């Protein structure tokens, strides 16, 4: 990006000189995504969450929370970052009692 005069930027964007100088001071020409991130690093990486779910797909989020010692939100964020979705596991039988009776009744006839 070519260097521009401060006065030109002030007139173009209608901002104060202090704002332009502050931004120029911190602008070193590299993309924001290339800069190191601030803040505490995550305790659970997306790869770790992905491995845990591939090892046992029926494992619930609360079981991972207990196993890894992290909060539920960290597990949820790691799963989402790995490209997955968290669903609540519903434990229910494959057949209802009525369906079982029908199947058993058909088996007796033949």
C-alpha positions in Angstrom: 0.0 0.0 0.0 1.6 3.3 -1.0 2.3 5.8 1.8 -0.2 8.7 1.9 0.0 12.0 3.7 -1.7 12.3 7.0 -3.6 15.4 5.9 -5.0 13.6 2.9 -6.3 10.7 5.1 -7.8 13.2 7.6 -9.7 15.0 4.8 -10.7 11.8 3.1 -12.0 9.9 6.1 -13.1 13.0 8.2 -11.2 11.8 11.3 -8.9 13.5 13.7 -5.1 13.7 13.3 -4.6 11.7 16.5 -6.7 8.8 15.1 -4.7 8.7 11.9 -1.4 8.8 13.7 -2.4 6.1 16.2 -3.4 3.8 13.3 -0.3 4.5 11.3 1.8 3.8 14.4 0.4 0.3 14.8 0.2 -0.5 11.0 3.3 -2.5 10.0 1.9 -3.7 6.7 1.0 -7.3 7.7 -2.4 -8.8 7.8 -4.2 -9.0 11.1 -4.7 -12.7 10.7 -0.9 -13.2 10.6 -0.4 -11.5 14.0 -0.3 -13.7 17.1 -3.5 -13.8 19.0 -3.9 -12.2 22.4 -5.5 -13.9 25.3 -5.3 -17.3 26.9 -4.9 -20.2 24.5 -7.6 -22.8 24.4 -7.3 -25.8 26.6 -8.9 -28.2 24.1 -7.9 -28.1 20.5 -10.3 -29.0 17.7 -8.1 -32.0 16.8 -8.3 -33.4 20.3 -12.1 -33.1 20.3 -12.3 -34.7 16.9 -10.2 -37.6 18.0 -12.3 -38.1 21.1 -15.5 -38.2 19.1 -14.1 -40.6 16.5 -12.8 -42.9 19.2 -16.3 -43.1 20.8 -19.0 -41.3 18.7 -21.7 -42.0 21.4 -19.7 -40.1 24.1 -21.7 -37.2 25.4 -20.3 -33.7 25.8 -20.5 -34.0 29.6 -18.4 -37.1 29.5 -15.7 -35.3 27.6 -15.9 -32.4 30.0 -15.3 -34.8 32.9 -12.5 -36.6 31.1 -10.6 -33.6 29.9 -11.3 -31.3 32.8 -12.5 -28.3 30.8 -15.7 -26.4 30.7 -18.7 -27.4 28.5 -18.3 -24.2 26.4 -14.7 -25.1 25.5 -15.8 -28.6 24.3 -18.6 -27.0 22.3 -16.3 -24.5 20.7 -13.7 -27.2 19.8 -16.4 -29.4 18.2 -17.7 -26.4 16.2 -14.2 -25.5 15.1 -13.6 -29.1 14.0 -16.6 -28.8 11.7 -19.0 -30.8 13.8 -22.3 -30.2 15.5 -23.3 -31.2 19.0 -26.5 -33.1 19.3 -28.2 -34.4 22.4 -28.2 -38.1 22.5 -31.7 -39.5 22.9 -31.7 -43.0 24.3 -34.8 -44.8 23.1 -35.5 -48.4 21.9 -35.3 -49.2 18.2 -38.8 -50.6 18.2 -41.8 -49.6 20.3 -43.7 -52.3 22.3 -46.5 -52.3 19.7 -44.0 -52.9 16.9 -42.3 -55.7 18.8 -45.7 -57.4 19.3 -46.5 -57.1 15.6 -43.1 -58.6 14.6 -43.5 -61.4 17.1 -47.0 -62.1 15.9 -45.9 -62.3 12.3 -43.1 -64.7 13.2 -45.5 -67.2 14.8 -47.8 -67.3 11.7 -45.0 -68.5 9.3 
